[in-house]
C-alpha cells in the first residue's frame, strides 16, 4: 500500500522538525537514472591559456573543432535566451500564474468534496468494517501505552517540571539558563517519550497492515501539536509570568500558548490529509484541497496576530525602559509585519504551485518561514537578555562613562540583531533549497531570491563591521574623556578658558567619521557587485568627481591640508578656549575642513583652517588668575598678606578645590596707589577650567576675612565744591545740572582708568 511509504516519509519529517533539518526532502523525489546517447564534445581546458588552446586544437580533427565551436556558440545563445525567457516566466508566475492558481482552486472546490469522499471510501473499502475497528483499537492502544510512559517520565522529572513560584532575583545567568533549560527539557522530553514509545509500539506490536496509518496519524495529529504547545508554553509561561521569556501581558501569553497548539494541529492535519488522499488514490493536485487547508492556516495565523496585536507590540518593545524611537516604531509596526509575512508566504506558495513544484512544498518551507519570522520577539528578547547579563561592566565613573556604557549596550544589541538576521536569512534559504551548491542550476526566480539573500548577507556583515568599529572608537573616546574629566556635553564653559580633552579625544571623532564612510562605501559596492551591478562606472565617476574637486576647489584642499597640520601640531583640542586672530571661544566641534568656536556669551564662529593665521590657546596645561583688591589708605598690607596666605592654605586642604590648585592663592603685595586707596594684587595657578569656580570661592572668603578683621574695601567718591552754597535747598537748577554732569564725567574717567580684567575676552 502506498500509505506505507508516505508514513515512513512522515516519520522522517517529524524527526527533521524535532532536530531542525529538512534533509529527508530528497527521499520524496523520484530517482532518475540511465545514460545518455548524446555524442561527446571536447571540453575547453580550464584555465584557457594560449598554450592549452593550441595543444587542444592539435589533438582534434577538423570535424571535432567545428563541433566544439558550434557547441560553445549554441551554449551562449541558449543561456541568453533562457535567461530572458526565465525572467519573463518568473514575472508571469509571480503575478498571473499565482492568480490563476487561486482561480483554479476555486473552480475545483466542488470536486474537492467529491474526491475527498472518494478517498474515505477507498480507505474504508481497503480495511473493511472489522479491519477498520481493529485499526482504531490499535491506535487507541498505542496512544494509551504512550500516555502511561509519558506520565511515568513526568513523575521522574517532577523536579524539573515544577519550578519555584518566583525566580531568584540574585541568580546568575548560568543558574537562570540552567533552570529554564531543565524546564524546557522536562516539557519537551515528556512529548518525546510519548513519540518514542508510540513509535516502538507501532513498529513492534501493531500488525504491518495497520502501521502506516498509525505512523502517519500519531506524529502529525498528536506529537507535532503537542511539541509546539510545549515550546510555546515554555516561551510564554502562561501560568507563571516570572519565567516568561518575552515581555507581555497574561492574556496574550495564554492566548498565544493556546492558539499555537491548534495552529500546529491544523498544519499537521494539512500534511496528514494530503498524504492520506495520495495514498488512497486522490492526488493533491487533482482536488487542490491543499490550497484551502493552507489558506485556513494563514487566515488562522492572521487572526491570532490581529487579535493579540497589543501584546505583540509589548513583546517587541520589551521590558527595557530606554526604548529608542526607532525601536518604538518597529514595535508598533510588528503586527503589520506579521500580517505581511503571513500573506507573503501564502502568495509564495501559490507561485510555487503555479510552477507545479509541489515537491518543494512537501517540506513545509512556508510554515517554517512563518514560524521563524514570527518568533522575532522571543529572539529579540533573548538578545537583550544576553547583552544585559554578558556585557562588560562600566569603565570609570561619571556621566561620560554612563553614556558610553549605555551606548555600548545598544551597539551589542544591534550587532546581535544583525547576526540573528543573517542566520535567519541562511535558514530561510535552506528551507527553500537556496544552498550555494544549487545556485548554478537554479532558475531565474531562485537566482533572484538567492542574489537578494546574498545582498542582505553582505549588508549585514558590513553593518556588523560598522558597529564594531564605531563601538571600539566610541569606547576609546569615552575612556579618554573620562580620564581627562572632560565632558563636551555638560562642561560649563560659560566663562571661557575651560579645560579641553586629550589629543586623542580630539582626533577620534574625525577617525570615526572617515572609518564609517569607508565601511559604508566598501560594503555597498561589494553588495552591488554581488548582485550583478557593474561598479566600474561608479568608481570611475568617483575618480572624475575627485579630480574636479582637486582642480575647482583648491581652497577646500587648502583647508583640509591646513587642518591636518594643525592637528599634527596639537594646536588645539576639543573643549579648549582659544583666540584665533581676535575671534575667541571654546573649541566645540572640529571637522575635516573647519572648526567651530563657541564664545562664552553664546555665539558660534565657524573658521576654515586655511584662514587661521595663528592660534592662541588659553587652556593648555595651566592657567594663572590674578585678582585685584582696593583697600583704604592706612590699611596694613602685611595684615592683608597674612589673610591671603591663610585663605590659600585652607583652600589647598579643601576636598573640592584642593586638587585643582597648581600653586596656592597668595598675595603679590601692593600693586599701586590710586586716588581711592591701596591696590593689592593676589594670584593663584590652577588647572584650566577650574579657575573661575576657585575665583568665586576666593572672593567669598576674602570678603568674609576682611569683615572679621575690620578691613573695608575702598570706595570711590566724587566731591563737587560749591563755595557760595550753604545748603541743598538753595541750589539753582543750573547748579544741579552742573553737579550731575561733573559726577557723570568723573564716573566715566574712573571706568576708563580701571585696570582691565585678566579673563580672556573681558
RACOR-V553242 format. One line per field, one symbol per residue. phi: phi as a letter, one per 30 degrees, with the letter a starting at -180 (. if undefined). psi: psi as a letter, one per 30 degrees, with the letter a starting at -180 (. if undefined). burial: b if it has 16 or more other C-alpha atoms within 10 Angstrom, else e. A space follows every 10 residues. Layout:
phi=???
psi=???
burial=???
This chain:
phi=.ddddddddd ddddddddci bbddedddcd dbajcccddd cdcddbddce dddddddddc dddddddddd dddddddddd dddddddddd ddddcddddd dddddddced dddddddddd dddddddidd ddddeddddd dddddddddd ddddddceed dccedbdddc dddddddddd dddddddddd dddedddddd ddcbcdeddc dedddcdddd cbdddddddd ddddddhdcb ddcddccadd dddddddddd dddddddddd dddddddddc ibddddchdd dddddddddd dddddddcdd dddddddicd dccdeddddd ddddeddddd dddddddddd dddddidddd dddhdddddd dddddeeddd ddddddddcc ddddcibjdd dddddddddd dedddddddd dddddddded ecicdedcdd cddddddddd ddddeddddd dddddedddd dddddddddd ddddicbdcc ddcdciiddc dddddddeed dddddddddd dddddddddd djdddddddd dddddddddd dcbddddddd dddddddddh dabdjdcbbc hjcclddcab bdbabcccdd ckdcccbddd ccdabcccbc iabcccccbc cddjdddddd eddddddddd ddcddccedd dcbddadcid dacbdclccc cbaacbdejc ddddeddded ddddddddci ccddcdbccc dbdcdcaddc dddddddddd dddddddddd dddddddddd jd
psi=kffeeeeeee eeeeeeeegh lhffffffkk klalakgkkk kkkkljlile eeeeeeeffl leeeeeeeee eeeeeeeeee eeeeeeeeee eeefdeeeee eeeeeeegee eeeeeeeeee eeeeeeelee eeeeeeeeee eeeeeeeeee eeeeeegeee ejllekkkfg kleeeeeeee eeeeeeeeee eeeeeeeeee eeffeklfef eeeefeeeee feeeeeeeee eeeeefiffi ffgkeljlle eeeeeeeefe efeeeeeeee eeeeeeeefg gjlefefgfe eeeeeeeeee eeeeeefgee eeeeeeelfk fikleeeeee eefeeeeeee eeeeeeeeee eeeffgifee ffghfeeeee eeefgeeeee eeeeeeeeff kllkkallee eeeeeeeeee eeeeeeeeee eeeeeeeeee eggilefgee glleeeeeee eeeeeeeeee eeeeeeeeee eeeeeeeeee eeefgkjfff kjgfflglkl aleefefeee eeeeeeeeee eefeeeeeee ggkjfeeeee eeeeeeeeee efheeeeeee eeeeeeeefh fllkfljljj hfjllkjekk affllkkjlf fekkkkjkef gjelkjkggk elkkkkkkkk llkfkjeeee eeeeeeeeee fffkfefeff keklklkgak elkageakjk klllklkkff eeeeeeeeee eeeeeeeegg klkkkkkjkj kjefkflefg kleeeeeeee eeeeeeeeee eefkkllfkk f.
burial=eebbebbebb bbbbebeeee bbebbeeeee eeeeeeeeee eeeeeeeeee eeeeeeeeee eeeebeebee eeeeeeeeee eeeeebbebb eebbeebbbe bbeebeeebe bbeebbebbb ebbeeeeeee ebeebeebbe bbbeebbebb eebbeebeeb beeeeeeeee eeeeeeeebb ebbbbbbbbb bbbbbebbbe bbeeebeeeb bbbbbbbbbb bbbbbbbbbb bbbbbbbbeb bebbbbbbbb ebbbbbbebb bbbbbbbbbb bbbbbbbbbb ebbbeebbbb bbbbbbbbbb bbebbeebbb bbbbbbbbee eeeeeeebeb bbebbbbbbe bbbebbbebb bbbbbeeeeb bbbbbbbbbb eebbebbbbb bebbeebeee eeeeeeeeeb beebbeebbb bbbbbbbbbb bbebbbbbbb bbbbeeeeee eebbbbbeeb bebbbbbbbb bbbbbbbbbb bebbbbbbbb bbeebbbbee eebebbbbbb bbbebbbbbe ebeeebeebb eebbbbbbeb beeebeeeee eeeeeeeeee eeeebbbbbb ebbeeeeeee ebbbbbbbbb eeebbbbbbb ebbbbbbbbb eeebbebbbb eeeebebbbb ebbebbbbbb bbeeeebeeb bebbbebbee bbeeeebbeb beebbbbeeb eeeeeebbbb bbbbbbbbbb bbebbeebee bbeebeeeee bebeeeeeee eeeeeeeeee eeeeeeeebe eebeebeeee eeeeeeeeee be
